Amino acid sequence: MIDVFWHVNWLAVVVASLAHFVLAGAWFAGLMAKPYLHALGIADRPAQKPGVLFLAGPFLCSALTISTSAILLLALGITSYSRALELGAVVGIGYLAAMTVTIAINPLFPRPLRYAAINAPFFVIGSLASCAILVAMS
């Protein structure tokens, strides 16, 4: 399976990663900004400007996840949107959302279910969109 690594359309991975980054900004800084802070238990704190790590880290991690999806798409011979969306759903729900819930079930998260309810849909939507972009550019 790793031999498909050399056949990945890396431009598509970059485009999907940038789209995911924009979605994250709209989701966490816009649509879910207040609920997200509340879920983290920090809604009463003054706003802080995010540093490089808090922007570059998630971008790089999502790029790695999207690269993995690109490898899976190639290895499984997926070229249609319907099959790409199926893979996006499997990865989004089976890995990303499940790990989000696992991470949230932690004594340091004051509202783990709310945190998961905010984050899991983002990861599922991001996975679906990424797989669609990857197939569109293949």
BALONU-771460 format. One line per field, with one value per residue: residue in three letters; x, y, z of N, C-alpha, C in turn. Coordinates in nm, 3 decimals. Example, Ala and Ser with C-alpha at 12.3 -4.5 7.8 and 13.67 -1.06 7.14 Angstrom:
2
res (ALA:SER)
n_X (1.319:1.285)
n_Y (-0.569:-0.225)
n_Z (0.780:0.708)
ca_X (1.230:1.367)
ca_Y (-0.450:-0.106)
ca_Z (0.780:0.714)
c_X (1.320:1.290)
c_Y (-0.330:0.003)
c_Z (0.780:0.787)
***
This chain:
138
res (MET:ILE:ASP:VAL:PHE:TRP:HIS:VAL:ASN:TRP:LEU:ALA:VAL:VAL:VAL:ALA:SER:LEU:ALA:HIS:PHE:VAL:LEU:ALA:GLY:ALA:TRP:PHE:ALA:GLY:LEU:MET:ALA:LYS:PRO:TYR:LEU:HIS:ALA:LEU:GLY:ILE:ALA:ASP:ARG:PRO:ALA:GLN:LYS:PRO:GLY:VAL:LEU:PHE:LEU:ALA:GLY:PRO:PHE:LEU:CYS:SER:ALA:LEU:THR:ILE:SER:THR:SER:ALA:ILE:LEU:LEU:LEU:ALA:LEU:GLY:ILE:THR:SER:TYR:SER:ARG:ALA:LEU:GLU:LEU:GLY:ALA:VAL:VAL:GLY:ILE:GLY:TYR:LEU:ALA:ALA:MET:THR:VAL:THR:ILE:ALA:ILE:ASN:PRO:LEU:PHE:PRO:ARG:PRO:LEU:ARG:TYR:ALA:ALA:ILE:ASN:ALA:PRO:PHE:PHE:VAL:ILE:GLY:SER:LEU:ALA:SER:CYS:ALA:ILE:LEU:VAL:ALA:MET:SER)
n_X (0.082:0.200:0.344:0.183:0.217:0.395:0.242:0.055:-0.141:0.001:-0.047:-0.324:-0.356:-0.248:-0.429:-0.670:-0.596:-0.563:-0.828:-0.949:-0.831:-0.939:-1.207:-1.185:-1.121:-1.357:-1.534:-1.438:-1.357:-1.566:-1.856:-1.878:-1.749:-1.812:-1.960:-1.754:-1.549:-1.693:-1.737:-1.478:-1.446:-1.346:-1.471:-1.500:-1.255:-1.021:-0.991:-0.738:-0.465:-0.399:-0.103:0.174:0.208:-0.052:-0.182:-0.026:0.018:-0.240:-0.292:-0.081:-0.127:-0.382:-0.313:-0.156:-0.348:-0.516:-0.336:-0.311:-0.571:-0.565:-0.379:-0.520:-0.743:-0.621:-0.502:-0.725:-0.843:-1.035:-1.232:-1.465:-1.709:-1.907:-1.802:-1.573:-1.686:-1.796:-1.562:-1.464:-1.660:-1.626:-1.362:-1.393:-1.598:-1.533:-1.262:-1.173:-1.390:-1.442:-1.194:-1.193:-1.398:-1.286:-1.057:-1.182:-1.305:-1.187:-1.046:-0.966:-1.125:-1.397:-1.655:-1.705:-1.882:-2.010:-1.789:-1.710:-1.940:-1.922:-1.674:-1.657:-1.848:-1.722:-1.483:-1.585:-1.721:-1.500:-1.345:-1.512:-1.526:-1.254:-1.194:-1.363:-1.245:-0.992:-1.057:-1.174:-0.956:-0.800)
n_Y (-0.120:0.120:0.191:0.345:0.595:0.746:0.817:0.995:1.286:1.557:1.827:1.834:1.744:1.960:2.164:2.058:2.057:2.330:2.412:2.276:2.409:2.665:2.601:2.525:2.771:2.916:2.758:2.734:2.993:3.141:3.031:2.845:2.972:3.088:2.871:2.679:2.785:2.786:2.512:2.434:2.551:2.807:3.043:3.276:3.398:3.649:3.722:3.568:3.615:3.379:3.182:3.084:2.805:2.718:2.760:2.655:2.393:2.246:2.270:2.125:1.873:1.813:1.810:1.581:1.386:1.417:1.348:1.079:0.994:1.043:0.851:0.618:0.645:0.610:0.355:0.196:0.228:0.423:0.639:0.772:1.021:0.934:0.703:0.818:0.989:0.799:0.685:0.915:0.949:0.714:0.748:0.999:0.955:0.704:0.722:1.000:1.140:0.954:0.952:1.214:1.214:1.030:1.172:1.390:1.277:1.317:1.414:1.681:1.820:2.017:1.995:1.742:1.606:1.813:1.937:1.731:1.720:1.958:1.944:1.691:1.691:1.884:1.752:1.535:1.663:1.796:1.576:1.458:1.670:1.694:1.444:1.460:1.676:1.568:1.357:1.504:1.639:1.440)
n_Z (0.000:0.066:-0.155:-0.317:-0.226:-0.377:-0.589:-0.515:-0.553:-0.468:-0.481:-0.471:-0.209:-0.070:-0.146:-0.040:0.228:0.278:0.235:0.445:0.658:0.627:0.669:0.937:1.056:1.002:1.144:1.417:1.491:1.412:1.361:1.581:1.790:2.053:2.181:2.174:2.338:2.576:2.610:2.661:2.901:2.932:2.870:3.013:3.018:2.904:2.554:2.357:2.138:1.892:1.881:1.667:1.687:1.748:1.515:1.302:1.392:1.400:1.123:1.004:1.118:1.014:0.747:0.741:0.806:0.583:0.382:0.443:0.385:0.111:0.029:0.099:-0.072:-0.323:-0.291:-0.257:-0.496:-0.546:-0.729:-0.775:-0.672:-0.494:-0.372:-0.265:-0.077:0.089:0.194:0.318:0.514:0.665:0.761:0.886:1.080:1.196:1.272:1.321:1.457:1.658:1.793:1.880:2.070:2.248:2.332:2.452:2.673:2.944:3.248:3.244:3.071:3.108:3.005:2.845:2.663:2.530:2.415:2.240:2.082:1.945:1.812:1.676:1.452:1.290:1.216:1.073:0.860:0.750:0.669:0.477:0.287:0.222:0.104:-0.117:-0.255:-0.307:-0.483:-0.689:-0.790:-0.889)
ca_X (0.000:0.282:0.396:0.097:0.265:0.462:0.144:-0.039:-0.143:0.033:-0.115:-0.460:-0.344:-0.229:-0.555:-0.763:-0.548:-0.598:-0.974:-0.976:-0.786:-1.041:-1.324:-1.156:-1.134:-1.499:-1.602:-1.395:-1.347:-1.692:-1.980:-1.877:-1.652:-1.856:-1.983:-1.626:-1.486:-1.774:-1.708:-1.345:-1.449:-1.265:-1.550:-1.487:-1.119:-1.003:-0.948:-0.594:-0.425:-0.334:0.035:0.207:0.183:-0.195:-0.228:0.051:0.001:-0.359:-0.279:0.007:-0.195:-0.487:-0.246:-0.117:-0.470:-0.560:-0.241:-0.349:-0.692:-0.524:-0.317:-0.628:-0.821:-0.544:-0.484:-0.854:-0.889:-1.157:-1.227:-1.597:-1.744:-1.986:-1.709:-1.485:-1.763:-1.805:-1.435:-1.460:-1.746:-1.563:-1.248:-1.444:-1.672:-1.465:-1.134:-1.160:-1.491:-1.420:-1.078:-1.233:-1.471:-1.189:-0.975:-1.267:-1.336:-1.064:-1.082:-0.931:-1.230:-1.511:-1.779:-1.655:-1.980:-2.029:-1.667:-1.718:-2.050:-1.876:-1.559:-1.678:-1.905:-1.619:-1.392:-1.658:-1.739:-1.368:-1.305:-1.595:-1.482:-1.118:-1.200:-1.423:-1.142:-0.888:-1.107:-1.195:-0.828:-0.721)
ca_Y (0.000:0.240:0.228:0.448:0.724:0.818:0.854:1.090:1.421:1.638:1.957:1.812:1.737:2.098:2.235:2.006:2.103:2.473:2.418:2.231:2.517:2.771:2.549:2.532:2.911:2.951:2.678:2.760:3.137:3.203:2.960:2.779:3.038:3.095:2.738:2.610:2.837:2.739:2.368:2.424:2.612:2.929:3.151:3.397:3.452:3.744:3.662:3.568:3.599:3.248:3.180:3.005:2.663:2.691:2.768:2.562:2.256:2.183:2.262:2.012:1.747:1.785:1.773:1.441:1.307:1.425:1.266:0.940:0.970:1.036:0.720:0.520:0.659:0.547:0.212:0.130:0.252:0.506:0.751:0.838:1.102:0.858:0.618:0.908:1.035:0.686:0.679:1.033:0.922:0.611:0.811:1.106:0.902:0.591:0.760:1.136:1.169:0.863:1.000:1.339:1.176:0.969:1.280:1.475:1.207:1.344:1.500:1.821:1.881:2.034:1.957:1.654:1.575:1.936:1.950:1.632:1.758:2.071:1.906:1.574:1.727:1.953:1.654:1.457:1.751:1.816:1.452:1.447:1.772:1.661:1.331:1.512:1.756:1.476:1.286:1.604:1.679:1.324)
ca_Z (0.000:0.076:-0.288:-0.378:-0.175:-0.485:-0.691:-0.455:-0.608:-0.351:-0.496:-0.419:-0.064:-0.023:-0.165:0.059:0.359:0.289:0.251:0.581:0.745:0.616:0.739:1.081:1.096:1.002:1.247:1.554:1.519:1.374:1.393:1.713:1.876:2.193:2.237:2.189:2.460:2.689:2.626:2.721:3.033:2.934:2.809:3.093:3.006:2.793:2.427:2.332:1.998:1.879:1.836:1.548:1.715:1.747:1.376:1.220:1.441:1.342:0.978:0.972:1.155:0.915:0.622:0.757:0.794:0.444:0.307:0.467:0.306:-0.030:0.010:0.102:-0.197:-0.430:-0.264:-0.274:-0.633:-0.542:-0.823:-0.784:-0.557:-0.396:-0.295:-0.188:0.038:0.180:0.267:0.405:0.630:0.748:0.830:0.971:1.195:1.260:1.331:1.373:1.559:1.771:1.869:1.945:2.191:2.339:2.388:2.536:2.798:3.016:3.362:3.220:2.990:3.198:2.936:2.739:2.558:2.451:2.335:2.132:1.993:1.863:1.731:1.590:1.320:1.212:1.158:0.973:0.743:0.692:0.602:0.356:0.192:0.178:0.009:-0.242:-0.323:-0.355:-0.603:-0.793:-0.848:-0.932)
c_X (0.086:0.340:0.310:0.137:0.323:0.366:0.039:-0.027:-0.122:-0.026:-0.258:-0.459:-0.328:-0.360:-0.658:-0.724:-0.580:-0.749:-1.014:-0.939:-0.887:-1.168:-1.303:-1.170:-1.280:-1.572:-1.568:-1.383:-1.478:-1.811:-1.985:-1.786:-1.695:-1.887:-1.853:-1.556:-1.562:-1.746:-1.572:-1.339:-1.367:-1.339:-1.533:-1.348:-1.112:-0.951:-0.798:-0.570:-0.353:-0.192:0.053:0.175:0.035:-0.257:-0.157:0.030:-0.122:-0.352:-0.194:-0.057:-0.306:-0.425:-0.200:-0.238:-0.520:-0.466:-0.275:-0.474:-0.658:-0.460:-0.425:-0.713:-0.751:-0.534:-0.612:-0.913:-1.016:-1.140:-1.360:-1.624:-1.818:-1.896:-1.614:-1.557:-1.784:-1.677:-1.424:-1.544:-1.684:-1.447:-1.299:-1.513:-1.589:-1.333:-1.140:-1.262:-1.471:-1.302:-1.110:-1.307:-1.375:-1.103:-1.055:-1.300:-1.210:-1.101:-1.051:-1.034:-1.356:-1.644:-1.744:-1.756:-2.009:-1.908:-1.673:-1.827:-2.014:-1.767:-1.585:-1.742:-1.805:-1.527:-1.460:-1.677:-1.606:-1.319:-1.383:-1.547:-1.344:-1.119:-1.263:-1.321:-1.035:-0.932:-1.126:-1.065:-0.744:-0.733)
c_Y (0.125:0.283:0.332:0.587:0.810:0.865:0.952:1.224:1.517:1.778:1.945:1.805:1.878:2.176:2.189:2.051:2.250:2.490:2.378:2.339:2.632:2.727:2.558:2.675:2.953:2.881:2.726:2.908:3.209:3.132:2.905:2.847:3.038:2.957:2.660:2.655:2.790:2.591:2.345:2.482:2.739:3.048:3.283:3.460:3.553:3.673:3.675:3.552:3.465:3.261:3.089:2.857:2.629:2.706:2.663:2.417:2.187:2.171:2.142:1.878:1.713:1.749:1.627:1.349:1.303:1.346:1.118:0.904:0.960:0.902:0.611:0.525:0.588:0.396:0.134:0.150:0.335:0.626:0.826:0.918:1.021:0.770:0.702:0.958:0.922:0.675:0.797:1.014:0.819:0.672:0.915:1.055:0.800:0.625:0.897:1.169:1.080:0.908:1.131:1.309:1.115:1.075:1.365:1.409:1.205:1.436:1.648:1.894:1.895:1.989:1.866:1.625:1.697:1.959:1.855:1.669:1.875:2.026:1.793:1.610:1.800:1.853:1.567:1.540:1.773:1.694:1.433:1.545:1.739:1.548:1.373:1.593:1.666:1.403:1.384:1.640:1.561:1.300)
c_Z (0.000:-0.059:-0.356:-0.332:-0.287:-0.593:-0.638:-0.526:-0.491:-0.360:-0.442:-0.266:-0.006:-0.034:-0.061:0.200:0.381:0.308:0.392:0.682:0.745:0.688:0.890:1.133:1.104:1.116:1.387:1.589:1.486:1.432:1.536:1.814:2.023:2.252:2.261:2.317:2.585:2.716:2.690:2.862:3.044:2.873:2.884:3.086:2.893:2.669:2.411:2.183:1.984:1.825:1.716:1.570:1.703:1.608:1.290:1.262:1.384:1.189:0.938:1.006:1.057:0.781:0.626:0.743:0.649:0.354:0.321:0.387:0.157:-0.062:0.007:-0.025:-0.312:-0.411:-0.286:-0.413:-0.641:-0.634:-0.834:-0.657:-0.451:-0.310:-0.211:-0.063:0.139:0.263:0.363:0.529:0.723:0.827:0.930:1.097:1.271:1.325:1.399:1.481:1.681:1.856:1.941:2.075:2.294:2.408:2.485:2.669:2.882:3.132:3.340:3.134:3.077:3.135:2.817:2.628:2.471:2.360:2.215:2.032:1.902:1.766:1.633:1.455:1.230:1.142:1.053:0.846:0.673:0.616:0.472:0.248:0.136:0.075:-0.124:-0.322:-0.382:-0.482:-0.719:-0.864:-0.896:-1.081)
***
